[in-house]
Amino acid sequence: MSKPVKSMLFWIIVFPFLMITIFIVTDYFKGTFVEITYYLPYFLWVTAFGLIAGFVAYNFRKIDEDV
């Protein structure tokens, strides 16, 4: 698998699941009612951020390799 694909998959799949897991765990410890559908908008926003972050991270690596 190529480097851009690995980077994008990490930022689009792994990063959002990690962030949502952190949100759920913190809400659970705060005693807030945890409902999975409540976190869907957050998951979509974090995924959109991950898409942008993956693109930027790949370009930074590409620039670093060229220099």
N, CA, C and O atoms as a MOPAC input file, in Angstrom:
PM7 MOZYME 1SCF
protein

 N      0.85700 1    -1.16700 1     0.00000 1
 C      0.00000 1     0.00000 1     0.00000 1
 C      0.90700 1     1.23500 1     0.00000 1
 O      1.91700 1     1.27600 1     0.70100 1
 N      0.53600 1     2.21600 1    -0.78000 1
 C      1.38000 1     3.40100 1    -0.91100 1
 C      1.27400 1     4.30000 1     0.32300 1
 O      0.33400 1     4.20000 1     1.11200 1
 N      2.26000 1     5.17400 1     0.46300 1
 C      2.29800 1     6.06200 1     1.62400 1
 C      1.09600 1     6.99700 1     1.70700 1
 O      0.55700 1     7.19000 1     2.79700 1
 N      0.65400 1     7.59000 1     0.58200 1
 C     -0.50800 1     8.48100 1     0.72400 1
 C     -1.76500 1     7.74100 1     1.17600 1
 O     -2.57000 1     8.28100 1     1.93500 1
 N     -1.92900 1     6.51200 1     0.71100 1
 C     -3.11200 1     5.74300 1     1.09100 1
 C     -3.05500 1     5.38800 1     2.57400 1
 O     -4.06800 1     5.47500 1     3.26900 1
 N     -1.88600 1     4.98900 1     3.06500 1
 C     -1.74300 1     4.66700 1     4.48900 1
 C     -2.03000 1     5.89000 1     5.35900 1
 O     -2.73500 1     5.80000 1     6.36400 1
 N     -1.48100 1     7.01800 1     4.96300 1
 C     -1.68200 1     8.24100 1     5.73200 1
 C     -3.15000 1     8.64500 1     5.75200 1
 O     -3.68300 1     8.98600 1     6.80700 1
 N     -3.80200 1     8.60900 1     4.60300 1
 C     -5.20200 1     9.00400 1     4.53200 1
 C     -6.08500 1     8.02300 1     5.30000 1
 O     -7.01700 1     8.44800 1     5.98200 1
 N     -5.81300 1     6.72700 1     5.20400 1
 C     -6.61300 1     5.75100 1     5.93700 1
 C     -6.47300 1     5.92700 1     7.44100 1
 O     -7.45000 1     5.79500 1     8.17800 1
 N     -5.26100 1     6.22600 1     7.89800 1
 C     -5.07900 1     6.46700 1     9.32500 1
 C     -5.91100 1     7.65600 1     9.77500 1
 O     -6.64200 1     7.56100 1    10.76100 1
 N     -5.80900 1     8.77700 1     9.06500 1
 C     -6.48600 1     9.99500 1     9.48900 1
 C     -7.98400 1     9.94700 1     9.27800 1
 O     -8.72200 1    10.67400 1     9.94200 1
 N     -8.45900 1     9.08900 1     8.35000 1
 C     -9.89500 1     9.02700 1     8.08100 1
 C    -10.58900 1     7.95400 1     8.91800 1
 O    -11.76100 1     8.10900 1     9.26100 1
 N     -9.88400 1     6.86000 1     9.25500 1
 C    -10.52200 1     5.75300 1     9.97300 1
 C    -10.06500 1     5.67500 1    11.42800 1
 O    -10.89800 1     5.69500 1    12.33500 1
 N     -8.77300 1     5.58800 1    11.66100 1
 C     -8.25500 1     5.35700 1    13.00700 1
 C     -8.45400 1     6.58400 1    13.89900 1
 O     -8.94400 1     6.46100 1    15.02200 1
 N     -8.08400 1     7.74200 1    13.41500 1
 C     -8.16500 1     8.96600 1    14.21200 1
 C     -9.59400 1     9.26700 1    14.68100 1
 O     -9.78100 1     9.55200 1    15.86400 1
 N    -10.61900 1     9.21500 1    13.80000 1
 C    -11.98300 1     9.48100 1    14.29200 1
 C    -12.46600 1     8.47100 1    15.33000 1
 O    -13.10600 1     8.85800 1    16.30800 1
 N    -12.16900 1     7.17500 1    15.13500 1
 C    -12.59100 1     6.19000 1    16.12400 1
 C    -11.89000 1     6.41000 1    17.45600 1
 O    -12.49600 1     6.23100 1    18.51200 1
 N    -10.63400 1     6.79200 1    17.41700 1
 C     -9.90900 1     7.07800 1    18.64600 1
 C    -10.51500 1     8.27900 1    19.36600 1
 O    -10.71300 1     8.23600 1    20.58000 1
 N    -10.80900 1     9.34100 1    18.63500 1
 C    -11.38700 1    10.53500 1    19.24800 1
 C    -12.78500 1    10.27000 1    19.81200 1
 O    -13.09600 1    10.72900 1    20.91000 1
 N    -13.61700 1     9.55100 1    19.09300 1
 C    -14.96300 1     9.26100 1    19.57200 1
 C    -14.90400 1     8.35800 1    20.80100 1
 O    -15.70800 1     8.50400 1    21.72100 1
 N    -13.96100 1     7.43300 1    20.81500 1
 C    -13.78200 1     6.58000 1    21.99400 1
 C    -13.41100 1     7.42100 1    23.20600 1
 O    -13.91500 1     7.18700 1    24.30400 1
 N    -12.54000 1     8.38900 1    23.01400 1
 C    -12.15700 1     9.28500 1    24.10800 1
 C    -13.36600 1    10.09500 1    24.57900 1
 O    -13.56000 1    10.26400 1    25.78300 1
 N    -14.18000 1    10.59700 1    23.64800 1
 C    -15.38700 1    11.34200 1    24.01400 1
 C    -16.34400 1    10.47300 1    24.82500 1
 O    -16.88200 1    10.91600 1    25.84000 1
 N    -16.55300 1     9.24500 1    24.38100 1
 C    -17.48800 1     8.35000 1    25.06700 1
 C    -16.99300 1     8.01400 1    26.46400 1
 O    -17.77500 1     8.01600 1    27.41500 1
 N    -15.69800 1     7.72400 1    26.59800 1
 C    -15.14400 1     7.37100 1    27.90500 1
 C    -15.22900 1     8.55000 1    28.87500 1
 O    -15.57700 1     8.36500 1    30.04100 1
 N    -14.91700 1     9.75000 1    28.40700 1
 C    -14.99500 1    10.90600 1    29.30100 1
 C    -16.43900 1    11.18500 1    29.70800 1
 O    -16.69900 1    11.51400 1    30.86500 1
 N    -17.37400 1    11.06000 1    28.78000 1
 C    -18.78100 1    11.24900 1    29.14500 1
 C    -19.25600 1    10.17300 1    30.10900 1
 O    -20.04800 1    10.45500 1    31.00800 1
 N    -18.79000 1     8.96400 1    29.93700 1
 C    -19.16300 1     7.87800 1    30.84700 1
 C    -18.67200 1     8.16600 1    32.26400 1
 O    -19.41100 1     7.97100 1    33.23000 1
 N    -17.42800 1     8.62900 1    32.39000 1
 C    -16.88500 1     8.92400 1    33.71400 1
 C    -17.51900 1    10.16600 1    34.33800 1
 O    -17.55400 1    10.29100 1    35.56200 1
 N    -18.02100 1    11.08600 1    33.51000 1
 C    -18.72300 1    12.25000 1    34.03600 1
 C    -20.12800 1    11.89400 1    34.49500 1
 O    -20.77200 1    12.67800 1    35.19200 1
 N    -20.60700 1    10.72200 1    34.11100 1
 C    -21.93600 1    10.29600 1    34.50700 1
 C    -23.01500 1    10.71400 1    33.52400 1
 O    -24.20500 1    10.60100 1    33.81800 1
 N    -22.60900 1    11.19100 1    32.37000 1
 C    -23.55800 1    11.58800 1    31.33500 1
 C    -24.12000 1    10.35100 1    30.63800 1
 O    -23.42300 1     9.35000 1    30.47400 1
 N    -25.38300 1    10.43100 1    30.23100 1
 C    -26.00700 1     9.33100 1    29.50400 1
 C    -25.29600 1     9.15300 1    28.16300 1
 O    -25.19100 1    10.10200 1    27.38600 1
 N    -24.81400 1     7.95500 1    27.89200 1
 C    -24.06900 1     7.67500 1    26.66600 1
 C    -25.00100 1     6.98800 1    25.68500 1
 O    -25.48900 1     5.88600 1    25.93400 1
 N    -25.24100 1     7.66000 1    24.56100 1
 C    -26.04000 1     7.10200 1    23.48400 1
 C    -25.21100 1     7.24200 1    22.19900 1
 O    -24.73300 1     8.32900 1    21.87400 1
 N    -25.05200 1     6.15000 1    21.49000 1
 C    -24.15500 1     6.12800 1    20.34000 1
 C    -24.60400 1     7.11400 1    19.25800 1
 O    -23.75800 1     7.74200 1    18.62100 1
 N    -25.90300 1     7.26300 1    19.03900 1
 C    -26.36800 1     8.17800 1    17.99000 1
 C    -26.04200 1     9.63400 1    18.30700 1
 O    -25.99600 1    10.47000 1    17.40500 1
 N    -25.81900 1     9.93500 1    19.56000 1
 C    -25.42900 1    11.28900 1    19.94600 1
 C    -24.05400 1    11.64900 1    19.38700 1
 O    -23.78100 1    12.82200 1    19.13200 1
 N    -23.20000 1    10.67100 1    19.19700 1
 C    -21.82400 1    10.91500 1    18.76600 1
 C    -21.63900 1    10.87900 1    17.25600 1
 O    -20.53200 1    11.13000 1    16.77800 1
 N    -22.68100 1    10.57700 1    16.48900 1
 C    -22.56000 1    10.51600 1    15.03900 1
 C    -22.14200 1    11.84800 1    14.41700 1
 O    -21.25500 1    11.84800 1    13.56300 1
 N    -22.73600 1    12.99300 1    14.80200 1
 C    -22.25600 1    14.25300 1    14.23200 1
 C    -20.78800 1    14.53700 1    14.56700 1
 O    -20.04100 1    15.04100 1    13.72800 1
 N    -20.38700 1    14.21400 1    15.78600 1
 C    -18.97900 1    14.40000 1    16.15100 1
 C    -18.08800 1    13.50800 1    15.29200 1
 O    -17.02700 1    13.93900 1    14.84000 1
 N    -18.51000 1    12.27800 1    15.06900 1
 C    -17.73300 1    11.35300 1    14.24300 1
 C    -17.57500 1    11.90100 1    12.82500 1
 O    -16.49100 1    11.82000 1    12.24700 1
 N    -18.63700 1    12.45100 1    12.26800 1
 C    -18.55900 1    12.98200 1    10.90500 1
 C    -17.65200 1    14.20800 1    10.83200 1
 O    -16.90300 1    14.36800 1     9.86800 1
 N    -17.71600 1    15.07800 1    11.84900 1
 C    -16.83500 1    16.24700 1    11.86100 1
 C    -15.37100 1    15.84300 1    12.02600 1
 O    -14.48900 1    16.39000 1    11.36400 1
 N    -15.12500 1    14.89300 1    12.90300 1
 C    -13.74700 1    14.43900 1    13.11300 1
 C    -13.23000 1    13.73200 1    11.86000 1
 O    -12.04700 1    13.84300 1    11.53800 1
 N    -14.09600 1    13.00800 1    11.15200 1
 C    -13.69600 1    12.36800 1     9.90900 1
 C    -13.35500 1    13.41100 1     8.85200 1
 O    -12.37500 1    13.25100 1     8.12400 1
 N    -14.14200 1    14.46900 1     8.75800 1
 C    -13.84200 1    15.55100 1     7.81100 1
 C    -12.51200 1    16.21000 1     8.17100 1
 O    -11.70400 1    16.50500 1     7.29000 1
 N    -12.28700 1    16.44000 1     9.45800 1
 C    -11.00300 1    16.98300 1     9.89500 1
 C     -9.87300 1    16.01800 1     9.56500 1
 O     -8.79200 1    16.44200 1     9.15400 1
 N    -10.11600 1    14.72300 1     9.74400 1
 C     -9.10500 1    13.71700 1     9.43900 1
 C     -8.75000 1    13.68900 1     7.97200 1
 O     -7.59400 1    13.45400 1     7.62100 1
 N     -9.71800 1    13.92400 1     7.10900 1
 C     -9.45400 1    13.98200 1     5.67900 1
 C     -8.50700 1    15.13200 1     5.36400 1
 O     -7.55500 1    14.96500 1     4.60100 1
 N     -8.76400 1    16.28700 1     5.94400 1
 C     -7.90200 1    17.45500 1     5.72900 1
 C     -6.53800 1    17.23700 1     6.37500 1
 O     -5.51100 1    17.53200 1     5.76500 1
 N     -6.52000 1    16.72600 1     7.59900 1
 C     -5.25500 1    16.50200 1     8.30500 1
 C     -4.40800 1    15.45700 1     7.58600 1
 O     -3.18700 1    15.59600 1     7.52000 1
 N     -5.03400 1    14.41600 1     7.04900 1
 C     -4.29400 1    13.40400 1     6.30400 1
 C     -3.65300 1    13.97700 1     5.05500 1
 O     -2.50800 1    13.65900 1     4.73500 1
 N     -4.38600 1    14.81500 1     4.35500 1
 C     -3.83700 1    15.46000 1     3.16200 1
 C     -2.65600 1    16.35700 1     3.51300 1
 O     -1.63000 1    16.34400 1     2.83300 1
 N     -2.81100 1    17.13400 1     4.57900 1
 C     -1.73100 1    18.03700 1     5.00000 1
 C     -0.52500 1    17.24200 1     5.49700 1
 O      0.61100 1    17.58100 1     5.16700 1
 N     -0.75300 1    16.18800 1     6.28600 1
 C      0.35300 1    15.37800 1     6.80400 1
 C      1.12000 1    14.71500 1     5.65700 1
 O      2.35000 1    14.66800 1     5.67700 1
 N      0.40300 1    14.21000 1     4.67200 1
 C      1.07500 1    13.59600 1     3.52500 1
 C      1.91400 1    14.62000 1     2.77200 1
 O      3.04500 1    14.32600 1     2.38400 1
 N      1.38000 1    15.81100 1     2.56200 1
 C      2.13900 1    16.82900 1     1.83700 1
 C      3.35700 1    17.29700 1     2.62200 1
 O      4.39200 1    17.59100 1     2.02300 1
 N      3.26000 1    17.37400 1     3.95200 1
 C      4.43000 1    17.72600 1     4.75500 1
 C      5.51400 1    16.66000 1     4.62900 1
 O      6.69800 1    16.97900 1     4.51700 1
 N      5.10300 1    15.39100 1     4.64900 1
 C      6.08900 1    14.31600 1     4.48000 1
 C      6.71700 1    14.35500 1     3.10300 1
 O      7.91800 1    14.12600 1     2.95900 1
 N      5.91500 1    14.64400 1     2.09000 1
 C      6.41200 1    14.70600 1     0.72500 1
 C      7.40700 1    15.86000 1     0.57300 1
 O      8.43700 1    15.70200 1    -0.08100 1
 N      7.11200 1    17.01100 1     1.16700 1
 C      8.02500 1    18.14100 1     1.11400 1
 C      9.31000 1    17.82000 1     1.85200 1
 O     10.39500 1    18.17600 1     1.39300 1
 N      9.19800 1    17.14300 1     3.00500 1
 C     10.38000 1    16.77300 1     3.79000 1
 C     11.26300 1    15.80000 1     3.02700 1
 O     12.48800 1    15.88600 1     3.12200 1
 N     10.67500 1    14.87200 1     2.27000 1
 C     11.46000 1    13.92300 1     1.49300 1
 C     12.14900 1    14.59300 1     0.31400 1
 O     13.24400 1    14.19000 1    -0.07900 1
 N     11.51300 1    15.61400 1    -0.25200 1
 C     12.08900 1    16.31000 1    -1.40500 1
 C     13.26400 1    17.18600 1    -1.01700 1
 O     14.16400 1    17.40800 1    -1.82700 1
 N     13.27000 1    17.68400 1     0.20100 1
 C     14.32700 1    18.59600 1     0.64100 1
 C     15.54000 1    17.88400 1     1.07100 1
 O     16.51800 1    18.51600 1     1.47000 1

